[in-house]
């Protein structure tokens, strides 16, 4: 006996266009009933109040929330744009302030050089910039950006700030090396301006950590030299032109031989900050030996 095969019942399926027609018909029917039958209108409005209005309120709330968020995002965007504009203004002001500070610093240096040039007006000079220096905290040996092409030569004196920096020890076509008076190998024949007593000023990088360098062999038999007296280059110096300010007596004490005195000098130049100097375009006149013509 053959098994009975039941045919699966097909599911009812209504095409979408028919659903659209049904919904449209219901809507038209409800509209007709609303306008023609007051009795039906009341239940209909009740249905609307219980079903449609809460949905409408929900949609309105969501819409308001989204509008609020959109407005907040717009405000945030505006604030970010304003903040970026203000930051640009701050950056511009910082740059402008830095430029003004650099210009003021440069102007101060140029004024110092101008005053120094006027003070030593009897000497012909040229300005130069420091382009390199030896290792260390101070400008005890450095290189400037002018050389033989600019008329520079070995032993020409270099000044800056308020007085003597040092002298040229080597020179090339467009550069020159300067050894300063604070260098350990520097010795300058000097004198006390008020008394004309001679002394030797010696560089000392260790002492310059305290802002001073050494002096020795001062013959002050009348005990007239006191702290604060000006020290200048001597007429008998073989490398330095006379009368250039070196610094001021900082401390003074008698030597063990009771014939001379020693102490320290505060240099007139700040050797921690040197960028521009003046080079005196002449050297100390050398006295020839007797056995030379």
C-alpha positions in Angstrom: 0.0 0.0 0.0 1.6 3.2 -1.1 2.1 5.9 1.5 -0.2 8.8 1.5 1.8 11.9 0.7 0.2 15.0 2.1 0.7 18.1 0.1 2.0 20.9 2.3 -0.5 23.7 2.5 0.8 26.7 0.8 0.9 29.9 2.8 -1.3 32.8 1.8 0.6 35.6 0.3 -0.9 39.0 -0.6 1.0 41.1 -3.0 2.2 44.5 -1.7 0.1 46.5 -4.1 -3.1 45.0 -2.6 -1.9 45.9 0.9 -1.5 49.4 -0.3 -5.0 49.5 -1.7 -6.4 48.1 1.5 -4.6 50.7 3.7 -5.6 53.5 1.4 -9.3 52.3 1.4 -9.3 52.2 5.2 -7.9 55.7 5.4 -10.5 57.0 3.0 -13.2 55.2 5.0 -12.0 56.7 8.3 -12.0 60.1 6.7 -15.5 59.8 5.5 -16.7 58.5 8.8 -15.0 61.3 10.6 -16.7 64.0 8.6 -20.1 62.4 8.3 -20.7 60.4 11.5 -20.1 62.2 14.9 -20.7 58.9 16.7 -17.8 57.2 15.1 -15.6 60.3 15.5 -15.5 60.1 19.2 -14.1 56.5 19.4 -11.8 57.4 16.6 -10.4 60.4 18.4 -10.0 58.3 21.5 -8.0 55.8 19.5 -5.9 58.6 18.2 -5.3 60.0 21.6 -4.2 56.7 23.0 -2.1 55.5 20.1 -1.0 58.3 17.8 -0.4 61.2 20.3 2.1 59.3 22.4 3.9 58.3 19.3 3.8 61.9 18.1 5.1 63.1 21.5 8.0 60.6 21.3 8.8 61.6 17.7 8.7 65.3 18.8 11.0 64.5 21.8 13.5 62.7 19.7 13.4 65.5 17.1 14.0 68.1 19.8 16.9 66.1 21.3 18.5 65.7 17.8 18.0 69.5 17.2 19.6 70.2 20.5 22.5 67.9 19.8 23.0 69.5 16.4 23.0 73.0 17.9 25.5 71.8 20.5 27.7 70.3 17.9 27.5 73.6 15.9 28.5 75.6 19.0 31.4 73.2 19.7 32.5 73.6 16.1 32.3 77.4 16.4 34.2 77.4 19.7 36.9 75.2 18.2 37.2 77.5 15.2 37.3 80.5 17.5 39.9 78.8 19.7 42.1 78.0 16.7 41.9 81.6 15.6 42.8 82.9 19.0 45.7 80.4 19.2 47.0 81.7 15.9 46.8 85.2 17.3 48.7 84.1 20.4 51.4 82.4 18.2 51.7 85.6 16.2 52.0 87.7 19.3 54.6 85.4 20.8 56.6 85.6 17.5 56.2 89.3 17.4 57.3 89.6 21.1 60.3 87.4 20.5 61.3 89.5 17.5 60.9 92.7 19.5 63.1 91.2 22.3 65.8 90.3 19.8 65.7 93.7 18.2 65.9 95.4 21.6 68.9 93.2 22.5 70.5 94.0 19.2 69.8 97.7 19.6 71.3 97.6 23.1 74.5 95.9 21.8 74.7 98.4 18.9 74.3 101.3 21.3 77.1 99.8 23.5 79.4 99.5 20.4 78.4 103.0 19.3 79.4 104.4 22.7 82.5 102.4 22.7 83.4 103.6 19.2 82.9 107.2 20.4 85.0 106.6 23.5 87.9 105.3 21.4 87.3 107.6 18.4 91.0 108.1 17.9 91.3 104.5 16.6 89.9 103.3 13.3 87.7 100.2 13.9 85.5 97.7 12.2 82.6 95.6 13.6 82.6 91.8 13.5 80.3 89.0 14.6 81.3 86.0 16.7 80.7 82.9 14.6 82.4 80.2 16.8 84.0 79.7 20.2 86.0 77.1 22.1 84.2 74.8 24.5 83.3 76.2 27.8 80.9 78.6 29.5 82.8 81.8 28.5 84.3 83.4 25.4 87.9 82.8 26.3 88.8 82.0 22.7 86.5 82.5 19.7 86.3 83.2 16.0 84.9 86.3 14.2 83.6 86.6 10.7 86.2 89.0 9.3 89.8 88.5 8.2 92.6 89.8 6.0 90.2 90.8 3.3 88.8 93.3 5.8 92.2 94.6 6.9 92.6 92.4 10.0 96.0 91.2 11.2 97.5 89.3 14.1 97.8 91.3 17.4 95.0 93.7 16.5 93.1 94.6 19.7 89.4 93.6 20.1 87.0 95.6 22.3 83.3 95.2 23.2 80.9 96.2 25.9 82.8 98.7 28.0 86.4 97.8 27.3 89.1 95.3 26.2 88.1 91.8 25.0 91.5 90.5 23.8 93.6 90.3 20.7 93.8 88.5 17.4 96.1 85.5 17.4 95.4 84.0 14.0 93.8 85.3 10.8 92.5 84.0 7.5 90.9 85.6 4.5 87.4 85.9 6.1 88.0 84.9 9.7 90.1 85.6 12.7 90.7 83.9 16.0 90.6 86.0 19.2 92.1 85.1 22.6 90.4 87.0 25.4 92.0 88.5 28.6 90.2 85.9 30.7 92.1 83.0 29.0 94.6 81.1 31.2 97.4 81.9 28.8 96.6 85.7 28.6 98.8 88.3 30.3 98.3 92.1 29.8 100.7 94.8 30.9 98.3 97.3 32.6 98.3 100.3 34.9 96.0 101.9 37.5 94.4 104.9 35.8 94.4 107.1 38.9 98.0 106.5 39.9 99.7 105.2 36.8 101.2 102.3 38.8 102.0 99.3 36.6 100.7 95.7 37.1 100.2 92.5 35.2 96.6 91.3 34.6 96.4 87.5 34.0 93.5 85.4 32.7 92.1 82.8 35.0 89.1 80.7 33.9 88.7 79.2 37.4 88.5 82.7 39.0 86.2 83.9 36.3 83.6 81.6 37.6 83.3 84.2 40.3 83.5 87.1 37.8 87.1 88.1 38.3 90.6 87.6 37.0 94.0 88.0 38.6 96.5 90.8 38.8 100.1 90.8 40.3 103.3 92.8 40.6 101.5 96.0 41.5 104.0 98.5 43.1 101.8 100.7 45.3 104.3 102.0 47.7 102.1 105.0 48.7 99.1 102.7 49.3 96.9 104.8 47.1 95.2 102.0 45.1 91.8 101.0 46.4 89.0 98.7 45.3 87.0 100.2 42.4 90.0 101.9 40.7 90.1 101.6 37.0 92.6 99.3 35.3 93.7 100.2 31.7 96.2 98.9 29.2 99.7 100.3 29.8 101.9 102.4 27.6 104.6 99.7 27.9 102.4 96.8 26.7 103.9 95.1 23.6 100.6 93.8 22.3 97.9 96.2 23.5 97.3 99.8 22.6 97.4 102.2 25.7 94.4 103.4 27.7 91.9 100.7 26.9 89.7 99.9 29.9 90.4 96.4 31.3 88.3 96.5 34.4 88.2 97.5 38.1 90.1 96.5 41.2 88.0 94.0 43.1 90.4 93.0 45.8 94.0 93.9 46.8 96.5 92.5 49.3 100.3 92.8 49.9 102.6 90.0 48.7 104.9 88.1 51.0 107.8 90.2 49.9 106.1 93.4 51.1 107.2 95.1 47.8 104.3 94.3 45.5 100.6 93.6 45.7 98.3 91.1 44.1 94.5 90.7 43.9 91.7 90.4 41.5 90.1 92.6 38.8 86.5 92.6 37.7 86.6 92.8 33.8 84.6 95.6 32.1 83.3 93.1 29.5 80.7 90.3 30.1 82.5 87.3 28.7 79.4 85.1 29.1 77.6 87.0 26.3 79.5 88.1 23.3 78.1 88.3 19.8 79.4 91.5 18.3 82.9 93.1 18.7 85.0 96.0 17.4 88.4 95.4 16.0 90.9 98.2 16.2 92.6 98.3 12.8 96.1 99.0 14.0 98.6 97.2 16.1 101.0 98.4 18.8 104.0 100.0 17.3 107.0 97.7 17.9 110.4 99.2 18.9 113.1 97.5 16.7 116.1 95.9 18.4 119.4 97.8 18.3 121.0 95.2 16.0 118.3 95.7 13.4 118.0 98.5 10.9 
